[in-house]
Amino acid sequence: MGGKAAVILVIGFGIVLGRIAFNMNDLETKAVDNVSYYLENTIAHNLALAGTNAALSMVYQDSTIRGTVTNPPQFTSGPFTGGQYTSTMTDVGGGLLRLRTVSSFKSLNDTVDVTFTAPGVLPFSIYAWFTNVEGDIWWITKDTVWGRVHSNDTINVNGSPVYWKKVTTAKKFNPKPGYGTNHAIFKDGYETGVHPITIPTDFTYLINASTSGGRRYTSEIWITLSAGTAANNDGQVYVRNTETGPIVDSVSLSDPLFNGAILGNQRVHVKGTLDGKLSIASLQDIYVEDNILYEKNPLYYPSDDMLGLIGQTNVVVTDNWNNNHDCEIDAAVFAASGSFGAEHYSTRPVSGQLRLIGSITQNIRGAVGTFSGSTILHGFSKRYRYDTRYDNPSVRPPFFPGTAPGTLQIAGWWESFRLPRF
């Protein structure tokens, strides 16, 4: 090979090797940049996730928050130093809410969106058993509940009661399930530490319903329900000012102008058989004077009979001759600031069974009898069956109280994704 060719070959190899060296140096530089970029990108994403979780804890404490949920100052220490995030809750329509968290770290931003179903009003009748305060009353062996159970208090268990639907409590079980005396059988599980559910005590909506399409009475009243004929929804309501006095008013449940609401300013006494849909409310107490039955028992027949017994204070099973030989109540019961219980439960004679088909919501858990072991000493033994028609939240007695649940349900979770640089 001549001299010129050798020189050209050397120069060529030099150029190629130089280019390779340049490319390798460039790749090394880009690799460092990419690692740095990936680290910053990961920090920005983790910051958005951390902000989302912080905001979720606040939203689950107060589901009414809208606008800015949390916007802490820029981090000055730790792995997020120099970073910041903002979380906002927005109603996006279509029955949905969106919690959006946007983070910033150096020149990068990241976003996490959590979508919730907007809370609707759920009637308390969806709970077979609901209490705000349990007191020193215990669930024991042979107690059986066929629907949802919720308490805002500690649930005391001594024995093996059976719960067919999920049990929730804002506090805990005493003792813990499976420990000590708690041998409860949970067919659909349980959950502790859930958000408390407030029982409403404002009866304005019932007052409005009773004065616009319903009935309102200012004095103490006695109501007798009559099933009417064999046809559906043609029951009658008879109203008296005393237990045995003359009828002062009557209502036909088939009247299209009657909206299904009856309200008494004072104590309201109720008995009889219902054919139709009706809610009877009192700004004081509801007293059950004798059996309150549906024309068609929903446990055995297709039934569209539906009754709400709504007391601003208590719903009470009267201590009288009729009720000292068993008592059955077919109704969704609601005691806003008091209890559902039996009058003179600790001194009345042994009164047989208190059978209920419906649901019970009460502020303070009431008692219906006293026991020594499995022996009843006074009052009633309980036989409560949930009216499973109320499993559907759209099915309830007219104007039955409801609540917006404090806990939202997550419908979707979206995280942004940034393509790596090569």
C-alpha beads as a LAMMPS data file, in Angstrom:
LAMMPS data file: protein, C-alpha beads

422 atoms
421 bonds

1 atom types
1 bond types

-500.0 500.0 xlo xhi
-500.0 500.0 ylo yhi
-500.0 500.0 zlo zhi

Masses

1 110.0

Atoms # bond

1 1 1 0.000 0.000 0.000
2 1 1 1.375 3.338 -0.978
3 1 1 2.106 6.136 1.439
4 1 1 -0.931 8.203 0.488
5 1 1 -3.272 5.269 0.915
6 1 1 -1.873 4.550 4.361
7 1 1 -2.336 8.174 5.376
8 1 1 -5.925 8.152 4.092
9 1 1 -6.638 4.894 5.909
10 1 1 -5.258 6.248 9.175
11 1 1 -7.217 9.449 8.792
12 1 1 -10.391 7.403 8.025
13 1 1 -9.945 5.220 11.084
14 1 1 -9.331 8.339 13.125
15 1 1 -12.559 9.902 11.895
16 1 1 -14.578 6.719 12.564
17 1 1 -13.088 6.205 16.002
18 1 1 -13.588 9.868 16.796
19 1 1 -17.230 9.624 15.762
20 1 1 -17.688 6.525 17.880
21 1 1 -16.073 8.233 20.833
22 1 1 -18.315 11.278 20.296
23 1 1 -21.435 9.100 20.114
24 1 1 -20.462 7.159 23.188
25 1 1 -19.836 10.379 25.075
26 1 1 -23.185 11.717 23.845
27 1 1 -24.954 8.531 24.916
28 1 1 -23.299 8.709 28.308
29 1 1 -24.442 12.301 28.717
30 1 1 -27.992 11.440 27.589
31 1 1 -28.052 8.429 29.917
32 1 1 -27.211 10.682 32.849
33 1 1 -29.854 13.163 31.700
34 1 1 -32.441 10.382 31.298
35 1 1 -31.707 8.990 34.746
36 1 1 -32.067 12.483 36.191
37 1 1 -35.259 13.023 34.171
38 1 1 -36.675 9.680 35.287
39 1 1 -35.892 10.483 38.911
40 1 1 -37.567 13.901 38.702
41 1 1 -40.513 12.423 36.826
42 1 1 -40.911 9.708 39.476
43 1 1 -40.733 12.261 42.271
44 1 1 -43.377 14.423 40.557
45 1 1 -45.647 11.385 40.123
46 1 1 -45.144 10.175 43.696
47 1 1 -45.851 13.687 44.930
48 1 1 -49.174 13.666 43.043
49 1 1 -50.039 10.278 44.543
50 1 1 -49.093 11.426 48.038
51 1 1 -51.248 14.532 47.600
52 1 1 -54.144 12.395 46.361
53 1 1 -53.994 10.154 49.413
54 1 1 -53.800 13.153 51.743
55 1 1 -56.834 14.694 50.023
56 1 1 -58.748 11.395 50.129
57 1 1 -58.373 11.232 53.903
58 1 1 -59.934 14.697 54.139
59 1 1 -62.718 13.924 51.662
60 1 1 -63.672 10.790 53.568
61 1 1 -63.999 12.865 56.721
62 1 1 -66.189 15.450 54.961
63 1 1 -67.755 14.452 51.657
64 1 1 -69.273 17.937 51.230
65 1 1 -65.881 19.566 50.452
66 1 1 -65.789 21.337 47.098
67 1 1 -63.074 23.497 45.527
68 1 1 -59.570 23.351 47.029
69 1 1 -59.232 20.383 49.349
70 1 1 -55.583 20.843 50.274
71 1 1 -52.733 23.065 49.036
72 1 1 -49.769 22.796 51.411
73 1 1 -46.713 25.047 51.064
74 1 1 -43.660 23.968 49.086
75 1 1 -41.706 21.130 50.703
76 1 1 -38.432 22.279 52.248
77 1 1 -37.029 18.910 53.326
78 1 1 -37.238 15.230 52.492
79 1 1 -37.539 13.566 49.062
80 1 1 -40.099 16.131 47.828
81 1 1 -37.900 19.173 48.574
82 1 1 -38.874 21.974 46.215
83 1 1 -42.127 20.254 45.229
84 1 1 -45.751 21.254 45.776
85 1 1 -49.258 19.980 44.990
86 1 1 -52.852 21.196 44.894
87 1 1 -55.957 18.991 45.246
88 1 1 -59.419 20.175 44.212
89 1 1 -62.868 18.555 44.286
90 1 1 -65.250 19.409 41.430
91 1 1 -68.765 18.357 40.451
92 1 1 -68.302 17.268 36.825
93 1 1 -71.964 16.432 36.190
94 1 1 -73.599 13.149 35.366
95 1 1 -73.770 12.276 39.053
96 1 1 -69.963 12.300 39.332
97 1 1 -67.398 14.157 41.430
98 1 1 -63.694 14.468 40.551
99 1 1 -60.766 14.866 42.917
100 1 1 -57.823 16.200 40.875
101 1 1 -54.309 16.505 42.308
102 1 1 -51.671 18.387 40.290
103 1 1 -48.062 18.297 41.477
104 1 1 -45.102 20.437 40.470
105 1 1 -41.470 19.450 40.917
106 1 1 -38.750 21.518 39.241
107 1 1 -39.962 21.850 35.626
108 1 1 -42.323 18.887 35.744
109 1 1 -46.023 18.520 36.563
110 1 1 -48.067 15.396 37.185
111 1 1 -51.784 14.726 37.617
112 1 1 -53.928 12.110 39.364
113 1 1 -57.729 12.103 38.953
114 1 1 -60.089 10.161 41.242
115 1 1 -63.738 10.000 40.195
116 1 1 -66.557 9.375 42.678
117 1 1 -70.236 8.735 42.345
118 1 1 -71.976 11.792 43.795
119 1 1 -73.774 10.918 47.067
120 1 1 -77.518 10.681 46.737
121 1 1 -80.001 10.587 49.582
122 1 1 -80.386 7.069 50.947
123 1 1 -83.474 6.309 53.049
124 1 1 -82.769 4.906 56.506
125 1 1 -85.105 2.056 55.620
126 1 1 -82.192 0.393 53.773
127 1 1 -80.913 -0.577 57.242
128 1 1 -82.630 -3.409 59.036
129 1 1 -81.116 -2.004 62.224
130 1 1 -79.538 1.430 62.773
131 1 1 -78.498 2.974 66.089
132 1 1 -76.567 6.067 67.038
133 1 1 -75.967 5.123 70.704
134 1 1 -75.826 1.464 71.785
135 1 1 -75.539 2.000 75.539
136 1 1 -75.101 -1.114 77.684
137 1 1 -77.303 -3.326 75.508
138 1 1 -75.805 -6.474 74.014
139 1 1 -76.399 -8.675 70.995
140 1 1 -76.793 -12.244 72.211
141 1 1 -77.256 -15.785 70.939
142 1 1 -80.510 -16.248 68.941
143 1 1 -80.535 -12.593 67.842
144 1 1 -80.780 -12.648 64.048
145 1 1 -80.840 -9.740 61.602
146 1 1 -81.636 -10.302 57.926
147 1 1 -80.655 -6.865 56.564
148 1 1 -77.888 -4.268 56.842
149 1 1 -76.795 -3.200 60.330
150 1 1 -75.057 0.074 61.198
151 1 1 -74.136 1.734 64.478
152 1 1 -72.291 4.945 65.208
153 1 1 -71.290 3.407 68.547
154 1 1 -69.456 0.363 69.863
155 1 1 -71.419 -2.844 69.220
156 1 1 -71.490 -5.145 72.260
157 1 1 -71.712 -8.891 71.604
158 1 1 -72.113 -11.749 74.072
159 1 1 -72.754 -14.998 72.255
160 1 1 -73.378 -15.878 68.629
161 1 1 -75.937 -13.558 67.010
162 1 1 -76.305 -13.997 63.252
163 1 1 -76.041 -11.109 60.777
164 1 1 -77.058 -12.005 57.234
165 1 1 -75.978 -8.704 55.660
166 1 1 -72.906 -6.543 56.204
167 1 1 -72.442 -4.927 59.625
168 1 1 -70.728 -1.537 59.891
169 1 1 -69.816 0.563 62.900
170 1 1 -68.199 3.960 63.261
171 1 1 -66.339 2.614 66.308
172 1 1 -65.640 -1.044 67.104
173 1 1 -66.964 -4.336 68.468
174 1 1 -66.738 -5.169 72.164
175 1 1 -65.003 -7.566 72.304
176 1 1 -63.402 -7.999 68.897
177 1 1 -65.058 -10.607 66.656
178 1 1 -63.675 -14.022 67.468
179 1 1 -62.365 -12.974 70.863
180 1 1 -63.828 -13.317 74.344
181 1 1 -67.621 -13.494 74.295
182 1 1 -67.957 -12.338 70.669
183 1 1 -68.832 -15.368 68.580
184 1 1 -71.018 -13.431 66.142
185 1 1 -71.672 -14.983 62.744
186 1 1 -71.208 -12.480 59.915
187 1 1 -72.638 -13.908 56.695
188 1 1 -71.625 -10.854 54.633
189 1 1 -68.694 -9.478 56.630
190 1 1 -68.240 -6.450 58.829
191 1 1 -66.318 -3.176 58.859
192 1 1 -65.240 -0.963 61.749
193 1 1 -64.215 2.695 61.822
194 1 1 -66.530 3.783 59.007
195 1 1 -67.804 7.337 58.671
196 1 1 -70.591 8.148 61.191
197 1 1 -74.053 8.673 59.716
198 1 1 -76.091 11.492 61.261
199 1 1 -79.765 10.950 62.083
200 1 1 -81.713 14.052 60.966
201 1 1 -83.975 15.688 63.548
202 1 1 -85.326 18.468 61.321
203 1 1 -88.903 17.529 60.393
204 1 1 -89.537 20.588 58.206
205 1 1 -89.968 18.449 55.100
206 1 1 -92.581 16.326 56.884
207 1 1 -94.393 19.418 58.117
208 1 1 -94.462 20.768 54.571
209 1 1 -95.715 17.442 53.200
210 1 1 -98.461 17.220 55.823
211 1 1 -99.746 20.721 55.059
212 1 1 -99.536 20.361 51.280
213 1 1 -101.365 17.253 50.187
214 1 1 -101.254 15.426 53.537
215 1 1 -102.891 15.821 56.946
216 1 1 -101.669 17.683 60.033
217 1 1 -103.274 17.630 63.483
218 1 1 -102.382 19.945 66.352
219 1 1 -103.723 17.824 69.238
220 1 1 -103.021 14.308 70.485
221 1 1 -104.683 11.815 68.127
222 1 1 -105.637 8.133 67.889
223 1 1 -105.344 6.570 64.416
224 1 1 -107.029 3.354 63.355
225 1 1 -106.020 1.782 60.047
226 1 1 -108.601 -0.184 58.106
227 1 1 -107.823 -2.484 55.179
228 1 1 -110.960 -1.567 53.233
229 1 1 -112.034 -4.039 50.535
230 1 1 -110.123 -6.884 48.912
231 1 1 -108.865 -4.449 46.270
232 1 1 -105.338 -2.997 46.578
233 1 1 -104.544 0.431 48.003
234 1 1 -108.056 1.327 49.106
235 1 1 -107.365 1.376 52.848
236 1 1 -108.916 3.926 55.187
237 1 1 -107.451 5.987 58.026
238 1 1 -109.755 7.015 60.872
239 1 1 -108.704 9.760 63.282
240 1 1 -110.040 10.390 66.806
241 1 1 -109.148 12.898 69.508
242 1 1 -109.489 10.242 72.222
243 1 1 -109.081 6.467 72.252
244 1 1 -112.810 5.696 72.127
245 1 1 -114.173 9.045 70.947
246 1 1 -115.981 9.772 67.694
247 1 1 -114.175 9.833 64.359
248 1 1 -113.138 13.429 63.625
249 1 1 -111.464 12.820 60.274
250 1 1 -110.980 10.051 57.723
251 1 1 -108.576 9.631 54.847
252 1 1 -108.849 7.313 51.872
253 1 1 -105.474 5.997 50.714
254 1 1 -106.891 5.670 47.214
255 1 1 -107.495 9.441 47.049
256 1 1 -105.117 10.760 44.325
257 1 1 -104.973 14.133 46.101
258 1 1 -103.564 12.590 49.303
259 1 1 -99.756 12.391 49.267
260 1 1 -99.359 9.747 51.989
261 1 1 -98.187 11.957 54.908
262 1 1 -99.961 12.301 58.265
263 1 1 -98.349 14.388 61.026
264 1 1 -99.384 15.098 64.622
265 1 1 -97.900 17.925 66.648
266 1 1 -98.387 15.870 69.799
267 1 1 -98.476 12.179 70.676
268 1 1 -99.919 9.907 67.967
269 1 1 -101.454 6.501 68.816
270 1 1 -101.680 3.898 66.029
271 1 1 -103.221 0.454 65.439
272 1 1 -104.953 -1.508 62.690
273 1 1 -104.352 -2.988 59.231
274 1 1 -102.921 -0.992 56.347
275 1 1 -103.791 -1.335 52.676
276 1 1 -101.697 1.202 50.791
277 1 1 -98.692 3.449 51.322
278 1 1 -98.577 5.782 54.309
279 1 1 -96.227 7.531 56.719
280 1 1 -97.463 8.543 60.166
281 1 1 -95.254 11.036 61.996
282 1 1 -95.299 12.865 65.325
283 1 1 -93.358 15.880 66.538
284 1 1 -93.327 14.002 69.858
285 1 1 -93.899 10.232 70.177
286 1 1 -95.622 7.441 68.255
287 1 1 -97.447 4.917 70.481
288 1 1 -98.293 1.474 69.102
289 1 1 -101.608 0.532 70.756
290 1 1 -102.145 -2.885 69.140
291 1 1 -100.983 -4.874 66.134
292 1 1 -100.130 -2.816 63.057
293 1 1 -100.362 -5.136 60.073
294 1 1 -100.207 -5.030 56.299
295 1 1 -103.180 -6.384 54.397
296 1 1 -100.661 -8.589 52.561
297 1 1 -97.666 -9.831 54.503
298 1 1 -94.553 -9.195 52.326
299 1 1 -92.811 -12.279 53.730
300 1 1 -95.378 -14.544 52.088
301 1 1 -97.195 -12.618 49.360
302 1 1 -96.437 -9.944 46.772
303 1 1 -97.298 -6.773 48.674
304 1 1 -97.283 -3.077 47.910
305 1 1 -98.406 -2.082 51.418
306 1 1 -95.824 0.145 53.083
307 1 1 -95.883 2.099 56.372
308 1 1 -93.474 4.503 58.036
309 1 1 -93.784 5.211 61.776
310 1 1 -91.727 8.359 62.370
311 1 1 -91.326 9.870 65.832
312 1 1 -89.265 12.972 66.427
313 1 1 -88.557 11.488 69.858
314 1 1 -89.686 7.876 70.435
315 1 1 -91.671 5.026 68.947
316 1 1 -93.188 3.097 71.873
317 1 1 -95.061 -0.198 72.224
318 1 1 -97.758 0.705 74.759
319 1 1 -98.127 -1.287 77.992
320 1 1 -101.782 -2.335 77.664
321 1 1 -103.849 -5.506 77.580
322 1 1 -103.668 -5.821 73.794
323 1 1 -99.884 -5.666 73.730
324 1 1 -99.321 -7.964 76.691
325 1 1 -100.214 -10.966 74.513
326 1 1 -97.757 -10.582 71.600
327 1 1 -97.549 -7.602 69.251
328 1 1 -96.701 -7.374 65.569
329 1 1 -95.590 -4.219 63.802
330 1 1 -95.306 -4.114 60.017
331 1 1 -93.479 -0.843 59.370
332 1 1 -90.230 1.025 58.887
333 1 1 -89.652 2.582 62.317
334 1 1 -87.743 5.830 62.863
335 1 1 -87.056 7.434 66.280
336 1 1 -85.052 10.591 65.588
337 1 1 -83.832 11.653 69.045
338 1 1 -85.087 8.817 71.232
339 1 1 -85.635 5.076 70.988
340 1 1 -87.809 2.273 69.749
341 1 1 -88.829 0.289 72.808
342 1 1 -91.557 -1.131 75.012
343 1 1 -93.262 0.996 77.662
344 1 1 -92.417 -0.223 81.190
345 1 1 -90.196 -2.905 79.641
346 1 1 -88.574 -3.737 82.999
347 1 1 -91.815 -4.005 85.017
348 1 1 -94.578 -5.021 82.588
349 1 1 -95.663 -8.674 82.571
350 1 1 -94.079 -11.164 80.242
351 1 1 -95.737 -10.068 77.012
352 1 1 -94.858 -12.777 74.503
353 1 1 -93.176 -11.959 71.197
354 1 1 -92.621 -8.552 69.656
355 1 1 -92.610 -9.305 65.927
356 1 1 -91.530 -6.665 63.460
357 1 1 -91.445 -6.808 59.666
358 1 1 -89.653 -3.730 58.370
359 1 1 -86.676 -1.773 59.669
360 1 1 -85.612 0.084 62.822
361 1 1 -83.715 3.378 63.022
362 1 1 -83.221 4.892 66.465
363 1 1 -80.951 7.406 68.115
364 1 1 -80.525 5.431 71.352
365 1 1 -80.983 1.687 71.358
366 1 1 -84.167 0.955 73.285
367 1 1 -85.116 -2.108 75.309
368 1 1 -88.252 -4.241 75.010
369 1 1 -87.733 -6.653 77.902
370 1 1 -85.439 -8.016 80.584
371 1 1 -83.828 -11.449 80.698
372 1 1 -81.922 -13.776 82.963
373 1 1 -79.813 -15.908 80.675
374 1 1 -82.342 -17.102 78.094
375 1 1 -85.333 -16.677 80.417
376 1 1 -87.509 -13.622 79.862
377 1 1 -88.481 -11.817 83.071
378 1 1 -90.456 -8.841 81.766
379 1 1 -91.638 -7.555 78.419
380 1 1 -91.036 -9.113 75.037
381 1 1 -88.744 -11.500 73.290
382 1 1 -87.769 -10.128 69.851
383 1 1 -88.555 -11.558 66.436
384 1 1 -87.481 -8.922 63.918
385 1 1 -87.508 -9.590 60.170
386 1 1 -86.194 -7.113 57.636
387 1 1 -88.545 -6.126 54.823
388 1 1 -86.226 -6.909 51.915
389 1 1 -88.175 -4.623 49.592
390 1 1 -86.197 -1.803 51.236
391 1 1 -82.927 -3.208 49.861
392 1 1 -83.783 -1.031 46.859
393 1 1 -83.086 2.582 47.974
394 1 1 -85.843 3.873 45.688
395 1 1 -88.432 1.872 47.660
396 1 1 -89.566 3.422 50.932
397 1 1 -92.666 4.716 52.715
398 1 1 -93.735 8.214 51.651
399 1 1 -91.329 10.935 52.863
400 1 1 -89.349 8.461 54.988
401 1 1 -86.199 10.173 56.334
402 1 1 -82.970 9.800 54.423
403 1 1 -79.342 10.814 54.588
404 1 1 -76.468 11.569 52.244
405 1 1 -73.809 8.993 53.152
406 1 1 -70.557 10.455 54.457
407 1 1 -68.430 8.076 52.415
408 1 1 -68.122 8.435 48.649
409 1 1 -67.694 5.497 46.310
410 1 1 -64.674 5.567 43.971
411 1 1 -65.810 5.062 40.380
412 1 1 -62.475 5.611 38.588
413 1 1 -58.760 6.299 39.117
414 1 1 -56.526 7.874 36.434
415 1 1 -52.810 8.670 36.575
416 1 1 -50.884 10.580 33.902
417 1 1 -48.090 8.789 32.053
418 1 1 -45.033 10.575 30.683
419 1 1 -43.050 8.867 27.879
420 1 1 -39.346 8.471 28.615
421 1 1 -36.810 10.387 26.481
422 1 1 -34.323 8.420 24.382

Bonds

1 1 1 2
2 1 2 3
3 1 3 4
4 1 4 5
5 1 5 6
6 1 6 7
7 1 7 8
8 1 8 9
9 1 9 10
10 1 10 11
11 1 11 12
12 1 12 13
13 1 13 14
14 1 14 15
15 1 15 16
16 1 16 17
17 1 17 18
18 1 18 19
19 1 19 20
20 1 20 21
21 1 21 22
22 1 22 23
23 1 23 24
24 1 24 25
25 1 25 26
26 1 26 27
27 1 27 28
28 1 28 29
29 1 29 30
30 1 30 31
31 1 31 32
32 1 32 33
33 1 33 34
34 1 34 35
35 1 35 36
36 1 36 37
37 1 37 38
38 1 38 39
39 1 39 40
40 1 40 41
41 1 41 42
42 1 42 43
43 1 43 44
44 1 44 45
45 1 45 46
46 1 46 47
47 1 47 48
48 1 48 49
49 1 49 50
50 1 50 51
51 1 51 52
52 1 52 53
53 1 53 54
54 1 54 55
55 1 55 56
56 1 56 57
57 1 57 58
58 1 58 59
59 1 59 60
60 1 60 61
61 1 61 62
62 1 62 63
63 1 63 64
64 1 64 65
65 1 65 66
66 1 66 67
67 1 67 68
68 1 68 69
69 1 69 70
70 1 70 71
71 1 71 72
72 1 72 73
73 1 73 74
74 1 74 75
75 1 75 76
76 1 76 77
77 1 77 78
78 1 78 79
79 1 79 80
80 1 80 81
81 1 81 82
82 1 82 83
83 1 83 84
84 1 84 85
85 1 85 86
86 1 86 87
87 1 87 88
88 1 88 89
89 1 89 90
90 1 90 91
91 1 91 92
92 1 92 93
93 1 93 94
94 1 94 95
95 1 95 96
96 1 96 97
97 1 97 98
98 1 98 99
99 1 99 100
100 1 100 101
101 1 101 102
102 1 102 103
103 1 103 104
104 1 104 105
105 1 105 106
106 1 106 107
107 1 107 108
108 1 108 109
109 1 109 110
110 1 110 111
111 1 111 112
112 1 112 113
113 1 113 114
114 1 114 115
115 1 115 116
116 1 116 117
117 1 117 118
118 1 118 119
119 1 119 120
120 1 120 121
121 1 121 122
122 1 122 123
123 1 123 124
124 1 124 125
125 1 125 126
126 1 126 127
127 1 127 128
128 1 128 129
129 1 129 130
130 1 130 131
131 1 131 132
132 1 132 133
133 1 133 134
134 1 134 135
135 1 135 136
136 1 136 137
137 1 137 138
138 1 138 139
139 1 139 140
140 1 140 141
141 1 141 142
142 1 142 143
143 1 143 144
144 1 144 145
145 1 145 146
146 1 146 147
147 1 147 148
148 1 148 149
149 1 149 150
150 1 150 151
151 1 151 152
152 1 152 153
153 1 153 154
154 1 154 155
155 1 155 156
156 1 156 157
157 1 157 158
158 1 158 159
159 1 159 160
160 1 160 161
161 1 161 162
162 1 162 163
163 1 163 164
164 1 164 165
165 1 165 166
166 1 166 167
167 1 167 168
168 1 168 169
169 1 169 170
170 1 170 171
171 1 171 172
172 1 172 173
173 1 173 174
174 1 174 175
175 1 175 176
176 1 176 177
177 1 177 178
178 1 178 179
179 1 179 180
180 1 180 181
181 1 181 182
182 1 182 183
183 1 183 184
184 1 184 185
185 1 185 186
186 1 186 187
187 1 187 188
188 1 188 189
189 1 189 190
190 1 190 191
191 1 191 192
192 1 192 193
193 1 193 194
194 1 194 195
195 1 195 196
196 1 196 197
197 1 197 198
198 1 198 199
199 1 199 200
200 1 200 201
201 1 201 202
202 1 202 203
203 1 203 204
204 1 204 205
205 1 205 206
206 1 206 207
207 1 207 208
208 1 208 209
209 1 209 210
210 1 210 211
211 1 211 212
212 1 212 213
213 1 213 214
214 1 214 215
215 1 215 216
216 1 216 217
217 1 217 218
218 1 218 219
219 1 219 220
220 1 220 221
221 1 221 222
222 1 222 223
223 1 223 224
224 1 224 225
225 1 225 226
226 1 226 227
227 1 227 228
228 1 228 229
229 1 229 230
230 1 230 231
231 1 231 232
232 1 232 233
233 1 233 234
234 1 234 235
235 1 235 236
236 1 236 237
237 1 237 238
238 1 238 239
239 1 239 240
240 1 240 241
241 1 241 242
242 1 242 243
243 1 243 244
244 1 244 245
245 1 245 246
246 1 246 247
247 1 247 248
248 1 248 249
249 1 249 250
250 1 250 251
251 1 251 252
252 1 252 253
253 1 253 254
254 1 254 255
255 1 255 256
256 1 256 257
257 1 257 258
258 1 258 259
259 1 259 260
260 1 260 261
261 1 261 262
262 1 262 263
263 1 263 264
264 1 264 265
265 1 265 266
266 1 266 267
267 1 267 268
268 1 268 269
269 1 269 270
270 1 270 271
271 1 271 272
272 1 272 273
273 1 273 274
274 1 274 275
275 1 275 276
276 1 276 277
277 1 277 278
278 1 278 279
279 1 279 280
280 1 280 281
281 1 281 282
282 1 282 283
283 1 283 284
284 1 284 285
285 1 285 286
286 1 286 287
287 1 287 288
288 1 288 289
289 1 289 290
290 1 290 291
291 1 291 292
292 1 292 293
293 1 293 294
294 1 294 295
295 1 295 296
296 1 296 297
297 1 297 298
298 1 298 299
299 1 299 300
300 1 300 301
301 1 301 302
302 1 302 303
303 1 303 304
304 1 304 305
305 1 305 306
306 1 306 307
307 1 307 308
308 1 308 309
309 1 309 310
310 1 310 311
311 1 311 312
312 1 312 313
313 1 313 314
314 1 314 315
315 1 315 316
316 1 316 317
317 1 317 318
318 1 318 319
319 1 319 320
320 1 320 321
321 1 321 322
322 1 322 323
323 1 323 324
324 1 324 325
325 1 325 326
326 1 326 327
327 1 327 328
328 1 328 329
329 1 329 330
330 1 330 331
331 1 331 332
332 1 332 333
333 1 333 334
334 1 334 335
335 1 335 336
336 1 336 337
337 1 337 338
338 1 338 339
339 1 339 340
340 1 340 341
341 1 341 342
342 1 342 343
343 1 343 344
344 1 344 345
345 1 345 346
346 1 346 347
347 1 347 348
348 1 348 349
349 1 349 350
350 1 350 351
351 1 351 352
352 1 352 353
353 1 353 354
354 1 354 355
355 1 355 356
356 1 356 357
357 1 357 358
358 1 358 359
359 1 359 360
360 1 360 361
361 1 361 362
362 1 362 363
363 1 363 364
364 1 364 365
365 1 365 366
366 1 366 367
367 1 367 368
368 1 368 369
369 1 369 370
370 1 370 371
371 1 371 372
372 1 372 373
373 1 373 374
374 1 374 375
375 1 375 376
376 1 376 377
377 1 377 378
378 1 378 379
379 1 379 380
380 1 380 381
381 1 381 382
382 1 382 383
383 1 383 384
384 1 384 385
385 1 385 386
386 1 386 387
387 1 387 388
388 1 388 389
389 1 389 390
390 1 390 391
391 1 391 392
392 1 392 393
393 1 393 394
394 1 394 395
395 1 395 396
396 1 396 397
397 1 397 398
398 1 398 399
399 1 399 400
400 1 400 401
401 1 401 402
402 1 402 403
403 1 403 404
404 1 404 405
405 1 405 406
406 1 406 407
407 1 407 408
408 1 408 409
409 1 409 410
410 1 410 411
411 1 411 412
412 1 412 413
413 1 413 414
414 1 414 415
415 1 415 416
416 1 416 417
417 1 417 418
418 1 418 419
419 1 419 420
420 1 420 421
421 1 421 422
